[in-house]
Amino acid sequence: MNHREITKKYCDLIDRAEQANGRKEIVGLLKKAAKLKSKIEINL
């Protein structure tokens, strides 16, 4: 995955987390987003 794809996926996950209803769903999405954010920071 290149930087642009990772960034797009990260933004999508954050948007989905804002729309989510349950606590478990939100936490799961935020954990996935955090993993992607760490990949973004490593690639820079």
C-alpha positions in Angstrom: 0.0 0.0 0.0 1.3 3.4 -0.8 0.9 6.5 1.4 -2.2 7.8 -0.4 -4.1 4.5 0.0 -3.2 4.3 3.7 -4.3 7.9 4.2 -7.6 7.3 2.4 -8.3 4.1 4.4 -7.5 6.0 7.7 -9.9 8.8 6.8 -12.6 6.3 5.9 -12.2 4.5 9.3 -12.4 7.7 11.2 -15.6 8.7 9.4 -17.1 5.3 10.1 -16.2 5.6 13.8 -18.0 8.9 14.0 -21.1 7.3 12.5 -20.9 4.1 14.6 -23.5 3.3 17.3 -22.0 0.8 19.7 -18.9 1.2 21.9 -17.3 -2.0 20.7 -17.7 -1.0 17.1 -16.2 2.4 17.8 -13.2 1.0 19.7 -12.5 -1.5 17.0 -12.6 1.1 14.2 -10.3 3.4 16.2 -7.8 0.6 16.9 -7.6 -0.1 13.1 -7.2 3.6 12.4 -4.4 3.8 15.0 -2.5 1.0 13.3 -2.8 2.7 9.9 -1.7 6.0 11.5 1.4 4.3 12.8 2.1 3.0 9.2 1.7 6.6 7.9 4.2 7.9 10.4 6.7 5.2 9.7 6.6 5.9 6.0 7.3 9.6 6.4 
